[in-house]
Each structure stands twice: as C-alpha cells, then as structure tokens.
Amino acid sequence: MTQQPPKPIPATHWQDLPAIADFPILAESRQRIRRQMQSSRATYQDLAVFVEADPALCLHLLNQTVEQNPDCEAQISGAASCLSLLGMQELVRLVKQLPVVSADSEEPHLQLYRRCLHTAQFAGELAAYWTSQKGSGGPDYARWCAMLANAQLWGWILSNPLSANWLHFLSSGNDLVTAARATFGQLKKREWEQRARQLHLPASAIELFQPDIWPTAHQWRLLRHHDPRDLDGQRTLLHHGQKPAFSCLMANGLAWHWHMAPEGKHSRRWLQLTAHWLGKHESMVWEDARQLQVRLSHQQRDGLSCGLQWLASPSPTQHLYPAVYPEQPTTAPEPIAEPHAPPPPPQKQQTPSDAATPEPALAASQPKNVAESPSAAATTGVVRATDDGYLKKLLRQLQQEPDRFGDWHFLLRSTLKGMTHGLGFPHACAALMNKQHTAMKVAYTDGMNPNMAMNRLTVDLRRANLFSKVMEKKASLLLTPANRGTFLKGLPDDVIDILPEHLLLMAIDAGHHAIGIIMAFDDSGTLAITADEYRQFKQLCQTTSKSLAALRENTRQRRS
C-alpha cells in the first residue's frame, strides 16, 4: 500500500525552536581560525574569509555584534564589519565556547545540518559573484544575506526531525515555497518574520519572507523565457531584479536545486531564470556556477552539499531524501487506577506559636541536605529521555579533565547540556551574580527558546530571599507547589510568576564563595521529580563546582 505523504508540522512546534546558542559551528572553522590567529599579520579582512566559510559562525558573530551594539544593524555588510565592531578577542571567545559539529558525526540531523551550512555557503558565493557581475550593490552584503537567509531552517533541522521533510519534498520535484508549504503548513508570514528578526537577519534576508514583494507568477514565466531588457513595459520586473533580496532568492534557488539534482528540470529552470536576470547566455552562467561548485566542494571536502557528486554519474542523478513520519507511540497496557485513593492528611491548624517559627532551613549541599527526599520526589516519577552514557562521560571529564573545556563559559554550557541531554530535563539554565554581588540573572540556557519567561529572571540579592540564602549556604532545593509558599517569601510577585511550579536549583562555586545557581525544570505537565533525579542533579552541580575550581587554579598557575 502506498504510504501517505507526511503531514505539515503542527503550529505549536514554533515555540520549541532552539536558541541561537545551540547552533553548532563547523569543527574545521575552529581549527582554521586558530591557525590564522597565530599569524602576526592577521587582519579583519583575512579572518572574514574564514568566518564566512561557516554560515553558523557568521550568525553567532552577527548576533553578538547586535547585542553589544544595538544600533549597528544597518552598518553590517559582512563578517569584516562585525569584527571591526567586536574585535578579534571576541571572535576568539566565540570560537572557543561555541559547540561544534564534525564531519564524522553519526547523528543524522547533525549531518543534515552540516549540509545546510555548506549549501548556504554555496548560495552566498553565487550571490556575491552575480552581484559583482551586475554592478548593482556590494558583493559582500549579497554574500552575507544569501548565506544567512536559511538560518531559520537550521533551527528546525536541529530541533524537529519532521523538518527534514522540506528536503524530501524538494528532492521529490517541488520548488522552495511549495516544499516549505508542505512541510510547515501555509506560509506563516508573522512567525517566519518574527523568527528572522529574533535571529537579527539582514534586512534583505528578512524580505524573502514577505511574498508580496516578489514578482508575480506572470513575471516569473516571462523571466524564464525572455530577457526583460528586450521587452517593453517591464520596468517593474527590472526593478525587482535590482533589489539585494532578489540576488539572495536566485542564489538560494539555484544552490538548493544543484544540491538535489544538478541536471534536474528545476536546476535548468533556475539556470534560465538567472541567465535572463543577469542578461547573459545560459552557458556562461552555467560555467561560472560550476567553477564555484568545484572550488567549494574541494574546500568543504564534501561532494554532496554542492551537488558535485551527482555529476560523476554517466546519466542524470539526483539526491532523494526519504520522508520522515512522526514516531508512533508504542501500545502500553492501561494503568490500573486505584479505586479509592487515600485522602491527603489533614493540615495542621496554624497557631500563634507556629507563626513565630523561624524560616525553614535550606538544604545545604554539605554536609547534609535537609530536603534530601522531598515529598514530591517520592511520587511516581516521569520517564524522561535520559542518556546515562553521555552523563557518565561528562562527569568523568569534569572530574579528570577540566582543562579540556577551555574556559568556564563552555564548562557551564556543557553542564547545562548534561542536565537536558544526560538527565533528560527539558530546560536548564545558569544564573550568575554581577560583579557587585548585588543581583543575579540568567546568563546561560539549554533547551529554552528565546520567548520563555525564565530567560528574563533577575533577582535582587541585597534582600533576604530564596536565592540569596541558597547562594550564602551553597544549598540545593527542590521547589514544588507544596513548599512554594514557604520558600518564595521575600521575592517580588513578578519573579514568583516566572519560576516554574517544579524547579531544581543549586548553588555553584569555583572554590570560594558561590558565583551562581544552576536550575533545571520540566514544564510539560508531567512534573514529578524523583529522589534519584534530585540526587543526580546535585552530583552534577557539585562536580561542576569542583571542576570550576580546578580550572581556575590551573589557569592561575599557567599565567604565573
């Protein structure tokens, strides 16, 4: 029986897209930039060449630049612009702390992510070359926009396996917009634009998600068969062709179809469109694009991403991506409900003497935890997608090889990844104190999208509250609905509203005073946290503190 085509991704999945910090860069980028930085004559322009070979690194660099210089977006035309505003040391810090994806990764979504980055680079080089040929606009800006235009797709590839159906539909004979509609449903202009602005994409890249500025279907057909310069009354179409966004669109259209089927009908159509847009013969455009294809395939050491491998076949060949379907839940026996659950124990009436009782002690991380086995932890736990092998490997590296993390930024990010990937908690974050030790706010996250309220958590440490006491006593705590009223006294209502119903938190230090708090939580509705999960959470936090102390001491010794 013929299987039905995959259904579009539900609209609710827009909320699950990863934060930009979760976008890994290419592993080879770190090596190339390190070698270039060792040269005493390294300039911004020299480094920009290596940065722009990795679109993910470009996206990180762009966002870092905009965060530090909020009014600079209009000034940025490429990696060199970002480096001139940030400086080389900021690039070194980024390259050192960002996660990487290597060519030998065994995870399918990471391999697909790498191919998306390589195809984006191909599109950027095509746009830059064509813009220089047309003489309308800057090639650097054209490259910058074209390679970042698909950044939203990268987030989907990393977070949702069903997003790979975009490549399935594309390789099955659909065009870019048709494949996007089949994968993500009707084009959601507001969501696409909002996500593009969250990623701080260039203005011309954002325009790609505004179909009202594209040529009409009639203008597309005309452009395929004719050079609009040879026809009267085509000023509107010629005006479209002068926009930087049009270069971005044409480059991505040809790059993606050459990735799938360099000799396919869609590739020929985009080649004809490009030739008439540039006012050149089709064979000249084909030759120029093929040279870029060969050069980038050698540079990337990957014949698949640019489609060069499919040209080795004596007959036209294409890369067919398989369809991806939602995982069917396994059928489990129905749970047997207890006919008469025991009623909860009656609450003790508060007396005046109870009201005068001092605040309950927090669970100190050493020597003994008062909240070692909270009542909520004793309830039936939730089966989470844990990875014991990953967690054991992380704990071993934290204990035995702290220097391998490079700096404490990457070490903390690795701990948060251990919370989500190893322990299975959907969300984790690290809140750090400021230099004056007067306030604390969330600095690092994992599994949290930018719209989550916890990203905005800021706490005043000058007042006695849960967070100041956890920091003071280097304590740990499992916050539950049963104890929120007790432990959240002294916090403003806006902070209380942000905190999840069930929250694990523990102070971390680097050998002396606490420097911040690690938090993990599950807001999926299946909220029970077991005593064993609480124990593993504390173990990872305590190991992180010891690793931070060792890394700090080793760094001090190297500098002395």
N, C-alpha and C positions, 0 to 999 in steps of 0.2 A: 504494500500500500504506500502511495506517495505521501511523504510527510509534509504537513502544512508549513508554510514559511513562518519564520519567527515573528512573534508579535512585538510591537514597539515597547520600549522600556517605560514602565509606569512613571507618571509625572512626579510622584513623591520622591523618586530617586534623585531629583535635583538637589535635595537637601543633604545628600550623602557624599557629594564631591569632596575630594581631599583638599586640604590647604596646600598652598604652593610649597611650603617647607617639605612636603612629602614627595615632591617631584625630584627623582634622582637625576644626576648628570651622568654623562658618559665617563666610564672609568679612565679611558685614554685621555680625556681632557685634563684630568688632574696631572697626569704624567707630562703631557706636552707643555702645560703652563709652568710646571715646576722647572722643567729644563730651560724654558725661555727666561724665567725669572733669574736663573743663575748667571745669565749674561749681564755684564755691567752696562751694556748699551741698550738694554731693553726699553722700548718706548711704548706709549699708549697705542700707537698705530700697529706696532709689531704684535703686541698682546691681543689686540682686537681681532686679528686674523685667526688666532687660535680660539678665542672666545666664540667667534661667530661660526666656528665649525661644530658647535654644540648649542642647538636652539634652547635646550633646557637651562643651560648656564646663562644664556642671554636673558631668559625670562627672570631668573633669580636676580641677575645684575640689574635689570630694569626695575624690578620691584624694590630692591634695596635702595636704588638711586631715588626713586619717587618717595619712599618713606623718609629719607633723610633730607630731600629737597622737594617739598610738596608742590612747588610752583614751576617745576622744571620740565614737565612732560613735553611741552611744545619745543623745547630746545634739544631733545634727544633724537638723534638721527642714526644711531648705531652704537656698537659697543664702545667705540672710542669716546663718544660723548659721555657715556656712563662712567668710564674710567677717569675722565678728566674731572668729573664732579666728585667721585668717590675716592680716587687714589688707588695705588697699587696694593697697599696693605689690606684694603677692604676686599679686593679680589682674592688675595692670598687666604684671608679668613674664610671667605665663602667657599673656595675650592677645598679647603681643609675640612670644613664641618659638614658640607652637604653630603647626603647619601649618594652612592654611585650604582650604576648598573653596568655589569661587564658583559662582554661578548659571549662568554660561556655560561651565562645564566640559564638555568634549567626551567625556570618558570615561564610558561607560555605568554602571560600578559606582559612580562618584562621584555621578552624578545620582541613582541609586537610593539611595545613602547619604543624600543631602540629603532625599529624600522620606521616608526612615525617620525622620530627625530631626524633620521637620515633623509627621509623624503622631504621633510621641512627644509633641511639644508639645501637640497636639490632645488626646491621651489625658490628659495632665496637667491641662489646663484643665477637661476634663469631670469628672475625679475630684475636683478642688478644688471645683467648683461643686456637685456632688452631695453631697459631704461637708458643705458648709456648709448645704445644704438639710436633710439628715438630722439635723444637730446632734450627730453622734457622731464625735468625733475632730477633728483640726486640718486645715483645708483645705490649709495649706502643706505638711504632711507627705504628704497624699494626692497633691498635685501632684508632689512630689519623687519618690515611689515609682512613680507611674504612668508618668512620663516616662523613668525610668531602667530600667524593667522589661525593655525590649527591647535593652539595651546589648550583650548577648551577640550578638544578631543583627547589630549594626553591625560587629562584628569579623569575622563570617562574610562579610558583604557586601564588606568591604574586601579580604579575603584569598582568597576562593574563589568563582569565578564560578558554580559549581553551587548556591550558597546562594540565588541569585535564584529557584530553583525553588520556594522557600517562597511567594513572591508568585504564582508561576504556579499552584500548587495552590490557593492561597487564592482567586485570581480565577476559578478553574475550578469553584467550588462547594463547596470543602472548608472546614471550620472550622479554628480556630487550631491545635488539638492534632493534628488529622488531617493538616493540611498540614505541621506540624513532623515528624510521624512519617514521612511520605512523603519528606521532604527529607533528614532527618538519621538515619533509621532509627528503631528503637524508642527511645522517650524514655530517654535515659541519665541517670538521676537523679543518679548520682555526678558525672559530667562536668559537667552543667548547674549543679549546686550548687557544685562546686569552682570553675568559671569565674566564677560570680556572686560568690563570696567573694573571688576574686582581684581582681575589679573593685570590691570593697568596696561592693556594692549595699546599699541599706537592707534591714532585716530583712523588711519586708512584701513587698518585691520578690523576695527570695530564696524566700519562702514560695510564690510562684507555681510554683516548680519542685519542689514537694512535693505531688503529686496526691492523696496520702492525706488531705489536709486539705480538699479540695474537696467540694462537695455531690455526692451520688450521682446516677446517671442518673435515678432516680425523682424525686429532689428537683428536678433541673433541669426535668423535664417538668412537675412541679407548679408551679414558679415561673413557667413560661411561660404557663400558663393561669389561674393564680389568685394573688391576694394572700395570702401565708401568714398574714397577720394575721386573715383572715376564716375560717381553718380551725383546728380543734382539733388538738393534738398536734404542732405544727410548731415547737416551741421550738428544736430543733437547727438547722433551716433559718434561723430568725430569728437564732440565734446566729452562724451563718456570715455573714449579711448585715451584722453589726455589725463584722466584722474589717476593718482597713485594707486587707488584701490583697484582700478581695472588691471594694472600690471600684476598686482597681488592675486587677483582672481584668475587671470590667464595662466600665471606661473603654477599655481596650485592645481589647476585643472589638468594641465599637461603633465606635471610631475606625478600626480597620483595615478593617472591612467598609464603612464610609462612604467610606473611601479608594478601595475597589474598585468598589462599586456602591451608592450611597446609597439607591436604590429597590429593591434586590435582596431576595430572600427571607431571606438571612442578616441583613441590616440590620434588616428588620422583626422578625425573631425576637429579636435583641439589644435592640431597642427595647421589645418586650413584656416581656422579662426585666427590663430596667432599670425600667420603669414599675411592675411588681409589686414589685420590690425596694424602690423608693422610696415605694411606696404612693400614687402619683399617676396621673392619667389619662395614657394614652399620648400624646395630642395635646399635653399640657403639656410632657412630656419632649422630644417632637419639636421643639417651638417653641424651647425653651431651647437645645437642642443645635444647632439650625440657626443661631441667633444667634451662638453661639460659632464655628461653622464659617465664617460670613461674615466675622466680625471677624478671625479668624486668617488667612484667605485674603488679606485686604487687607494685613495686617501682613507676611505672608510673601511677598506678591506672587507667589503660586503657587496656582492653582486646582486643580491636580492632587492635591496631597498630602492635602488635607482632603476631596477629592471634589466640591468645589463645581462644577467644570467640567462634570461629567456631568449636572448638573441643568439645564443650558442646552438639552439635547435635548428635543424635544416628546414623545418616548417614552422609557421606562426604558433607560438605557445603563450599561454597566459597562466598567471598565478591565481588559482581558485582557492579562496578562503572558505573553510567549512562554516556552516551555520551553527550558532550556539543557542541552545534552548535552556530555559530555567530548569534547575535541578528539581526533580520530583521528590517530594518528601517520602521517606520510607514509611510503610504502614506499620504502626506500632499498636499493640493491644491497648484498648481503652483502659485508662486508670480506674481502679475501683474506689469510688468515693466512700468515705466513712459515713454510715447512716446518721450517726449522732456525734458530731464533733464536741469535745468537752468545752464548756463555756470558759471564757477568759477569767482569770482570778479577779476577784473584786479589788478595786483600787482603794488603797488606804486613804481615809479622810485626812486632809492636812490639818494639823494642829498648829497653834502658835509656836510651839517648840520646833515643829518641823520647818516653819518658815524661817526660823533663826539659824537653821543648819547651814554651815559654810558651803560654798560651791564645791561640787564633786571634783575629786582629783582626776586629772587626765591620765591616760595610760602612758606612763613613761617608757621610753624604748629600752631603758636599762635602769635598774636590774630586773624589775618585774612589771608586767603590764596589768593595770587594774582592769582594763577592758579586754583582756586576753580572749575571752569567749563570750562575746555579747549575745544577748538572747536572740537577736535577729539572725545571727550567724548559725544558730542551731537549727533553723528551719530548713526545709528541703531545698537544696541548692539548685542552681540553674546549670545545665550542661553547656559550657562555653567551648568555643573552638580554640583549645589550647595547643601549644607546641612545646612539649617538655624538652625535646632535643635542643630547640632554639634557646630556651630559658637556661638550661644547663651550660650551654656553650657561652652564653652571655655572662653568667655568674663566674665561670672559670676565667674568662678574660678580665672581668672586673677585679677578681682576686689576684691573678697571677701576672697579667699584662696590662696594667693601667696605662702605660705609656703608648700602647698601641692605638688608643683613642685620639691621640694628638693633642687635644685640649679639652677643657671641662665642658665646653659647649656641645661638642659631639658626644662626650660621655653621657651628658644628661639626655640628649636626644636618643641615645642608644637605650638608656634605662626606660624611657617612655615607650620605645618600641618593644621592649621586653614586657611592659605592662599590657600592651594591646595584642602583640603577636604571640608572646610567650604565655602570659596568664589568661589571655582571652577577654580582657575588659575592652569594651568598645571605645572608650575615651580615657585619655590620661593627659595630665598637664603638670608643669612645674612652675610654681610661683616663687619669685626671688625678691629679696629685700633691696631697697635702693641704698646708695652709699651712705645716706644719713641714718639708716636703720629706723626710719620713721614710717615707712609704708612698704607694702608688698603688692605686686601684681603679677599676673600670668605672663611668663616670658617664653615658654616652650610648650608645644602641644603635639599630640599624636592622635589621629582618629577624630579630630574635631574640625568641622567645617567652619569657615570664617563667620557664619551667621550665629553660631552658638553663643548663648549668653555668658558662658563661663570664660570666654575669651576676654571679656570686659571686667573680670573680677579684680578689684582693687580694694585693699584693706588698710585701714589706719592702724599702725602698730603702737601708737602712742597711748591708746586706750586699752584697758584690760578687756580682752575678748578671747574667743576660742583660739584664734590664730596666734596672737601674741603669747598665750600660755603654752601652746604647742611648741612654738619656737624657743621659749625660755627653758622648757623642761626637756627639749628634744624628744617629744612624745609622739605617740601614734593614737589613732582613734578611728572607729567605725561609726559614722554618723547614720542614724536611722530615724524613721518617723517617731519612734518611741522616745528617743532621747534628744530630739532637736530642741524642744522647749527648754531643756536643761542647759545644753551646751551652747546654744546660739544667743544667750543673753549678752547684751552689750554690743551686738552688731546692728548696724542700720538695717532698716527694712529692705532697702534695695539690694543689699548684699545677701540677706537671708533668702530673698526671692530667687537669686541666681543659683544658690547652692542646691545641688540635686538632693532628692529625698534620701538616697543611699549613697554615701560618699566615704571612701577610704582616704585617709590623709596621714602623712608622717613627715616630721622634720628631717632635713638632711644637713650635714655639716661637712667641713673639709679639715677636720681635726681639732677645731676650737669651737667657736660659737656657731649656732645654726645659721645657715645662709638662705634657706628657703624651705618650701614644703612641696612634696610630691603628692598628687591626688589622682585617684582613679575612680571611675564610676560607670554605671550602666543605666541609661535612661530609656531602655527599650520596653519597659513594662514588666520584664522578668527580672526582678530586682534582688532576689535573695542572694546573700553573700555568705559563703560557708566559712567556718573557722579555719579550714585548711587554706582557703584562698587568702584570708586575712594574714595567716602566718607566712605564706609565700610572699605576699606584698611587703610585709615588714622585712623579711630576709633580703629581698631585692633592694629595698631602701637602705638598710644597714650596710649592705655590701657596697652600694653606691657611695655612701659616706666614706667608707674606708678607702675606696678606690680614688675618690677625690683628694683625700688627704695624702695618699701615696703619690699621686700625680703632682700635687702641689709641691711636695718635698723634693721629688726627683727634678722638677723644673727649677726649683731654687738652687739645687746643687749644680745643675748644668750651667746656670748663669753665674755662679760664684767662682 
